[in-house]
Amino acid sequence: MLRWMVLAWVLSGSAYAQSVSTTMGARWLALGQAASTGSDIWAAQNNPAGMVGVTNASGAFTYEVAALPGADRLATALVVPAAYGHWGMSVFRFGDAVYSEQLISASFANKLGIASLGGRINYVQYTAEGIGRSHHLTVDFGGVAELSKTVAIGALVTNLTRTRKSGATDERLPSRLITGVRFTLSERFRWVGEVEKDIDYKPVWRSGFEYNYAQKVFFRAGYQLPLRTVSFGLGLHKSRLGIDYGFQWQRSLGPAHQGTLIYKFRKT
């Protein structure tokens, strides 16, 4: 019964609408999911332009446990700096046997002066028990500009191609425009904020701050409006290994916990 309640919640808008957030990484969950200016490995899953901030080939895995049964999320990511640009791959999954969403993404990013530009191609699959399976290709495009050592701005457009859900109707997969800003106020303190606008829904405001001690121990907190969401988390990073934990509480969905493991390979 609980699983069918989850399915009804996911499909409350329309079938096969990408209904869950695909922003991943426990760091970003703790920062209110304000990831449009991010420059870590999870840029491969979030804003691909941020991959240019990855200096070592890196791999990561993250898993999120939600209060609602069947609503867990997981993702893996790989980013490789190359002679020309940065290449990335990521895999995302939400749900269970009753309803699930999967994305397999390939990304590329390059730095041009103060700006970094990145694109991503996604293979999207929706599966719902009793309804069937649907496959789609979408394209995302993003950018991050470092205006100074203190200020950076970012932007991301998802489903740039306005992919249809089926050839028989004009109903399309969701398209989102996200714009954000990052203030690095000191070597230890950083604030991020962004606004997301889905074509069919009201804007969402996200914000978070991060404080670090010696670039090894990280304390984070964030919030979202009007979703009434609060979050916080911790990170421990040393040498080539990083561990992050994020907690989020939303009034309508309850708590969620996410843990992330990041490994940086040796430079060649």
C-alpha positions in Angstrom: 0.0 0.0 0.0 2.8 2.4 0.9 4.5 1.8 -2.4 1.3 2.7 -4.3 1.1 5.9 -2.3 4.6 6.8 -3.4 3.6 6.0 -7.0 0.6 8.2 -6.8 2.7 11.0 -5.3 5.3 10.8 -8.1 2.7 10.7 -10.9 0.4 13.3 -9.3 1.3 15.8 -12.1 1.4 13.6 -15.2 2.9 10.3 -16.1 6.6 10.1 -17.0 7.3 13.7 -15.9 10.7 14.0 -14.4 9.4 14.5 -10.9 12.4 14.3 -8.6 15.5 16.4 -8.2 18.6 15.0 -10.0 21.0 17.3 -8.1 23.3 14.8 -6.3 26.1 14.8 -3.8 25.7 15.0 0.0 27.6 18.3 -0.1 24.9 19.9 -2.3 22.1 18.3 -0.3 23.5 20.0 2.8 23.7 23.3 0.9 20.1 23.3 0.0 20.8 21.7 -3.5 22.1 25.1 -4.7 24.7 23.5 -7.1 24.6 25.6 -10.2 28.0 27.2 -9.4 29.6 24.0 -8.1 33.1 23.0 -9.4 33.5 19.5 -8.0 33.0 16.0 -9.4 29.2 16.2 -9.0 29.2 18.9 -11.7 29.0 15.9 -14.1 25.5 15.3 -12.7 24.6 18.9 -11.8 26.0 21.8 -13.9 28.5 20.2 -16.4 30.4 23.5 -16.7 31.7 23.1 -13.2 33.8 20.1 -14.2 36.7 22.4 -15.1 37.4 22.8 -11.4 38.3 19.1 -11.1 42.1 18.8 -11.3 42.5 15.1 -10.8 40.6 12.3 -12.5 38.0 11.4 -9.8 35.2 9.0 -9.1 32.3 9.3 -6.7 29.3 7.4 -5.4 26.4 8.7 -3.4 23.2 7.2 -1.9 20.2 8.9 -0.4 17.7 7.3 2.0 14.3 9.0 2.0 11.5 8.7 4.6 9.0 7.7 1.9 9.4 4.0 0.9 10.6 3.5 -2.6 11.9 7.1 -2.9 15.6 6.5 -2.4 18.1 8.0 -4.9 21.6 7.0 -5.9 24.3 8.3 -8.4 27.8 7.6 -9.5 30.1 10.1 -11.4 33.4 10.1 -13.1 35.3 13.2 -14.3 38.6 13.0 -16.3 40.6 16.2 -17.2 42.1 15.8 -20.7 44.5 17.8 -22.9 41.5 19.7 -24.2 38.6 20.1 -21.8 37.0 17.8 -19.1 35.0 14.7 -19.8 32.4 13.2 -17.4 29.9 10.5 -17.1 27.2 9.9 -14.5 24.4 7.5 -13.7 21.4 8.4 -11.6 18.5 6.3 -10.3 15.4 7.0 -8.3 12.7 4.7 -7.1 12.1 0.9 -7.0 10.2 -1.8 -8.9 6.9 0.1 -8.7 8.2 3.4 -10.2 11.7 4.4 -11.2 13.6 7.1 -13.1 17.1 6.5 -14.5 19.5 8.8 -16.3 22.8 7.9 -18.0 24.7 11.1 -18.9 27.8 12.0 -20.8 29.3 15.5 -20.3 32.0 17.8 -21.7 33.3 21.1 -20.4 36.0 23.6 -21.4 37.3 26.9 -19.9 37.3 30.0 -22.1 38.8 32.9 -20.3 36.8 33.6 -17.1 33.9 31.5 -18.3 33.5 27.7 -18.3 30.9 26.1 -20.7 29.6 22.6 -20.5 27.1 20.4 -22.2 25.5 17.1 -21.3 23.5 14.4 -23.2 21.1 12.3 -21.1 19.5 9.0 -21.8 16.3 9.1 -19.6 14.2 6.1 -18.8 10.9 6.1 -16.8 9.3 2.8 -15.6 6.0 2.5 -13.9 4.3 -0.7 -12.9 1.1 -1.1 -14.9 1.9 1.8 -17.2 5.1 0.7 -19.0 8.5 2.1 -19.9 9.5 5.2 -21.7 12.9 6.2 -23.2 14.1 9.7 -24.1 17.2 11.7 -25.1 17.6 15.2 -23.7 20.4 17.8 -23.8 21.5 20.2 -21.0 23.8 23.2 -21.3 25.4 25.2 -18.6 28.0 27.9 -17.8 30.0 29.3 -14.9 31.8 32.6 -14.9 34.4 33.6 -12.3 33.9 37.3 -12.2 36.5 37.7 -9.5 38.2 35.7 -6.7 35.1 36.5 -4.7 32.1 36.3 -7.1 31.0 33.6 -9.6 27.8 33.2 -11.4 26.3 30.1 -13.0 23.4 29.1 -15.2 21.9 25.8 -16.4 19.2 24.9 -18.9 17.8 21.4 -18.8 16.0 19.6 -21.7 17.2 22.3 -24.1 15.7 20.2 -26.9 12.2 20.3 -25.4 11.9 16.5 -25.9 8.4 15.2 -26.2 7.1 12.4 -24.0 5.6 10.7 -27.0 5.2 11.4 -30.7 1.4 11.3 -30.4 1.1 14.3 -28.0 2.7 17.7 -27.6 3.4 17.0 -23.9 7.1 17.4 -23.2 9.6 16.5 -20.5 10.2 19.2 -18.0 12.6 22.1 -18.9 14.2 24.1 -16.2 16.3 27.3 -16.1 18.6 27.7 -13.1 20.7 30.7 -12.3 23.0 31.0 -9.3 25.7 33.0 -7.6 28.6 32.1 -5.4 30.4 34.4 -2.9 33.8 33.2 -1.6 34.0 35.6 1.3 37.2 34.2 2.7 39.4 31.0 2.4 37.0 29.4 5.0 33.6 30.8 4.2 31.5 30.4 1.1 27.8 31.3 0.3 25.8 30.0 -2.6 22.3 30.8 -3.9 20.2 30.1 -6.9 16.7 30.4 -8.4 15.1 27.5 -10.4 12.2 28.1 -12.8 10.4 25.2 -14.3 8.1 26.2 -17.2 5.1 24.6 -15.5 5.8 25.6 -11.8 6.6 28.5 -9.6 10.2 29.5 -8.9 12.2 27.8 -6.2 14.9 29.7 -4.2 17.8 27.7 -2.7 20.7 28.9 -0.6 23.5 27.5 1.6 26.7 28.3 3.3 29.9 26.3 3.8 32.6 26.8 6.4 35.8 24.8 6.3 38.7 24.3 8.7 42.1 23.9 6.9 40.2 22.6 3.8 39.8 19.3 5.5 36.7 19.6 7.7 33.5 21.2 6.3 30.4 22.4 8.0 27.3 23.2 5.8 23.7 24.3 6.1 21.1 25.4 3.6 17.4 26.0 2.9 14.8 26.2 0.1 11.7 28.4 -0.4 8.8 28.0 -0.8 9.4 24.3 -0.2 10.1 24.8 3.5 13.2 22.7 3.3 16.2 22.9 5.7 19.4 21.0 5.5 22.8 20.6 7.0 25.9 18.4 6.7 29.5 17.6 7.3 32.5 16.8 5.1 35.9 15.2 5.8 38.5 15.5 3.0 42.1 14.5 3.1 44.6 13.8 0.3 42.7 11.8 -2.3 39.7 10.6 -0.2 36.6 12.6 0.7 33.5 11.7 2.7 30.4 13.9 2.9 27.1 13.6 4.8 24.0 15.6 4.2 20.6 15.8 5.9 17.5 17.4 4.5 14.0 17.9 6.0 11.1 18.9 4.0 7.7 19.5 5.5 5.7 17.5 3.0 8.2 14.6 2.5 10.0 14.3 5.8 13.7 13.6 6.3 16.4 12.4 3.9 19.9 11.3 4.5 22.7 11.2 1.9 26.2 9.9 2.1 28.9 10.4 -0.5 32.4 8.9 -1.1 34.9 10.6 -3.5 38.2 9.3 -4.6 40.8 11.3 -6.5 43.2 9.3 -8.7 46.9 10.2 -8.9 47.8 12.8 -11.5 49.6 11.3 -14.6 
